[in-house]
Amino acid sequence: MKFLYILFGTISLILGIIGIFLPVLPTTPLLLLTAFCYYRGSSSMYDWLMSHPKLGPYIRSFRENRMIPRRVKVYILTMLWASLLFCAYILDPIWLKCLMMVIAIGVTWHILSYKSE
């Protein structure tokens, strides 16, 4: 069972890191899932994750304070709107363009609902 936790945690970590650069992947939930899986599967991997200079403070900040740093919010929303506006520009059906905008507004609302530093 520990092997599966480590496997799923590692897959989640990889997807979470990719999600830093691609706004369609939710970085925070994936990193929280990684922390959970590593906690259950390997204390040394959990300790490594939580002591990581970039990922550790991000996970702790969100878990303890339900907070997303302001610079992360700006980056997330900039990438989100840039990619969704580009997709809306190249998509043909108007209903698909509207769907993209509704998704962008919903995700923006959700991100802005969290406290900032």
TIDRENPA-665863 format. One record per residue (C-alpha): residue number from 0; residue in three letters; x, y, z. Coordinates in nm, 3 decimals, m for minus. Example, Ala and Ser with C-alpha at 12.3 -4.5 7.8 and 13.67 -1.06 7.14 Angstrom:
BEGIN
+-------+------+---------+---------+---------+
: dotor : baba :       u :       v :       w :
+-------+------+---------+---------+---------+
:     0 :  ALA :   1.230 :  m0.450 :   0.780 :
:     1 :  SER :   1.367 :  m0.106 :   0.714 :
+-------+------+---------+---------+---------+
This chain:
BEGIN
+-------+------+---------+---------+---------+
: dotor : baba :       u :       v :       w :
+-------+------+---------+---------+---------+
:     0 :  MET :   0.000 :   0.000 :   0.000 :
:     1 :  LYS :   0.286 :   0.239 :   0.078 :
:     2 :  PHE :   0.417 :   0.186 :  m0.275 :
:     3 :  LEU :   0.087 :   0.305 :  m0.422 :
:     4 :  TYR :   0.089 :   0.618 :  m0.204 :
:     5 :  ILE :   0.443 :   0.697 :  m0.318 :
:     6 :  LEU :   0.353 :   0.627 :  m0.682 :
:     7 :  PHE :   0.039 :   0.845 :  m0.674 :
:     8 :  GLY :   0.225 :   1.113 :  m0.480 :
:     9 :  THR :   0.502 :   1.122 :  m0.739 :
:    10 :  ILE :   0.257 :   1.138 :  m1.028 :
:    11 :  SER :   0.071 :   1.417 :  m0.848 :
:    12 :  LEU :   0.399 :   1.601 :  m0.787 :
:    13 :  ILE :   0.495 :   1.582 :  m1.155 :
:    14 :  LEU :   0.152 :   1.707 :  m1.263 :
:    15 :  GLY :   0.163 :   1.980 :  m0.998 :
:    16 :  ILE :   0.499 :   2.104 :  m1.122 :
:    17 :  ILE :   0.371 :   2.100 :  m1.481 :
:    18 :  GLY :   0.068 :   2.292 :  m1.351 :
:    19 :  ILE :   0.296 :   2.575 :  m1.242 :
:    20 :  PHE :   0.353 :   2.646 :  m1.611 :
:    21 :  LEU :   0.017 :   2.534 :  m1.754 :
:    22 :  PRO :  m0.285 :   2.707 :  m1.605 :
:    23 :  VAL :  m0.520 :   2.421 :  m1.693 :
:    24 :  LEU :  m0.361 :   2.196 :  m1.428 :
:    25 :  PRO :  m0.450 :   2.289 :  m1.070 :
:    26 :  THR :  m0.114 :   2.318 :  m0.893 :
:    27 :  THR :  m0.233 :   2.367 :  m0.535 :
:    28 :  PRO :  m0.466 :   2.063 :  m0.514 :
:    29 :  LEU :  m0.204 :   1.844 :  m0.680 :
:    30 :  LEU :   0.068 :   1.954 :  m0.436 :
:    31 :  LEU :  m0.168 :   1.899 :  m0.143 :
:    32 :  LEU :  m0.242 :   1.551 :  m0.277 :
:    33 :  THR :   0.132 :   1.488 :  m0.306 :
:    34 :  ALA :   0.181 :   1.590 :   0.058 :
:    35 :  PHE :  m0.101 :   1.358 :   0.166 :
:    36 :  CYS :   0.032 :   1.063 :  m0.035 :
:    37 :  TYR :   0.390 :   1.113 :   0.081 :
:    38 :  TYR :   0.272 :   1.146 :   0.441 :
:    39 :  ARG :   0.100 :   0.808 :   0.413 :
:    40 :  GLY :   0.369 :   0.639 :   0.204 :
:    41 :  SER :   0.709 :   0.766 :   0.313 :
:    42 :  SER :   0.803 :   0.999 :   0.595 :
:    43 :  SER :   1.135 :   1.080 :   0.428 :
:    44 :  MET :   0.965 :   1.187 :   0.102 :
:    45 :  TYR :   0.714 :   1.392 :   0.301 :
:    46 :  ASP :   0.996 :   1.559 :   0.493 :
:    47 :  TRP :   1.178 :   1.630 :   0.165 :
:    48 :  LEU :   0.865 :   1.786 :   0.014 :
:    49 :  MET :   0.789 :   2.001 :   0.316 :
:    50 :  SER :   1.150 :   2.119 :   0.342 :
:    51 :  HIS :   1.177 :   2.196 :  m0.030 :
:    52 :  PRO :   1.267 :   2.567 :  m0.062 :
:    53 :  LYS :   0.996 :   2.644 :  m0.322 :
:    54 :  LEU :   0.721 :   2.387 :  m0.269 :
:    55 :  GLY :   0.731 :   2.347 :   0.110 :
:    56 :  PRO :   0.639 :   2.706 :   0.204 :
:    57 :  TYR :   0.370 :   2.712 :  m0.066 :
:    58 :  ILE :   0.205 :   2.396 :   0.072 :
:    59 :  ARG :   0.236 :   2.506 :   0.435 :
:    60 :  SER :   0.097 :   2.852 :   0.361 :
:    61 :  PHE :  m0.210 :   2.709 :   0.193 :
:    62 :  ARG :  m0.270 :   2.432 :   0.449 :
:    63 :  GLU :  m0.229 :   2.652 :   0.753 :
:    64 :  ASN :  m0.379 :   2.981 :   0.635 :
:    65 :  ARG :  m0.584 :   2.896 :   0.323 :
:    66 :  MET :  m0.369 :   3.162 :   0.157 :
:    67 :  ILE :  m0.221 :   3.204 :  m0.192 :
:    68 :  PRO :   0.067 :   3.452 :  m0.221 :
:    69 :  ARG :  m0.019 :   3.764 :  m0.423 :
:    70 :  ARG :   0.257 :   3.707 :  m0.680 :
:    71 :  VAL :   0.127 :   3.351 :  m0.736 :
:    72 :  LYS :  m0.227 :   3.483 :  m0.785 :
:    73 :  VAL :  m0.104 :   3.735 :  m1.041 :
:    74 :  TYR :   0.090 :   3.467 :  m1.227 :
:    75 :  ILE :  m0.200 :   3.219 :  m1.221 :
:    76 :  LEU :  m0.454 :   3.472 :  m1.342 :
:    77 :  THR :  m0.224 :   3.613 :  m1.610 :
:    78 :  MET :  m0.153 :   3.268 :  m1.752 :
:    79 :  LEU :  m0.517 :   3.164 :  m1.720 :
:    80 :  TRP :  m0.653 :   3.466 :  m1.907 :
:    81 :  ALA :  m0.378 :   3.463 :  m2.171 :
:    82 :  SER :  m0.436 :   3.098 :  m2.255 :
:    83 :  LEU :  m0.815 :   3.113 :  m2.243 :
:    84 :  LEU :  m0.832 :   3.431 :  m2.451 :
:    85 :  PHE :  m0.603 :   3.272 :  m2.707 :
:    86 :  CYS :  m0.819 :   2.959 :  m2.715 :
:    87 :  ALA :  m1.135 :   3.167 :  m2.744 :
:    88 :  TYR :  m0.978 :   3.357 :  m3.034 :
:    89 :  ILE :  m0.891 :   3.044 :  m3.231 :
:    90 :  LEU :  m1.211 :   2.850 :  m3.153 :
:    91 :  ASP :  m1.492 :   2.884 :  m3.400 :
:    92 :  PRO :  m1.827 :   2.810 :  m3.233 :
:    93 :  ILE :  m1.956 :   3.101 :  m3.029 :
:    94 :  TRP :  m2.091 :   2.868 :  m2.758 :
:    95 :  LEU :  m1.738 :   2.733 :  m2.705 :
:    96 :  LYS :  m1.601 :   3.087 :  m2.673 :
:    97 :  CYS :  m1.870 :   3.165 :  m2.416 :
:    98 :  LEU :  m1.792 :   2.846 :  m2.226 :
:    99 :  MET :  m1.423 :   2.942 :  m2.211 :
:   100 :  MET :  m1.513 :   3.284 :  m2.070 :
:   101 :  VAL :  m1.748 :   3.135 :  m1.809 :
:   102 :  ILE :  m1.472 :   2.897 :  m1.699 :
:   103 :  ALA :  m1.220 :   3.183 :  m1.682 :
:   104 :  ILE :  m1.455 :   3.396 :  m1.472 :
:   105 :  GLY :  m1.532 :   3.106 :  m1.238 :
:   106 :  VAL :  m1.167 :   3.016 :  m1.185 :
:   107 :  THR :  m1.076 :   3.382 :  m1.136 :
:   108 :  TRP :  m1.349 :   3.421 :  m0.874 :
:   109 :  HIS :  m1.227 :   3.108 :  m0.695 :
:   110 :  ILE :  m0.860 :   3.216 :  m0.694 :
:   111 :  LEU :  m0.948 :   3.565 :  m0.571 :
:   112 :  SER :  m1.160 :   3.419 :  m0.290 :
:   113 :  TYR :  m0.843 :   3.310 :  m0.107 :
:   114 :  LYS :  m0.651 :   3.547 :   0.117 :
:   115 :  SER :  m0.320 :   3.693 :   0.001 :
:   116 :  GLU :  m0.001 :   3.774 :   0.185 :
+-------+------+---------+---------+---------+
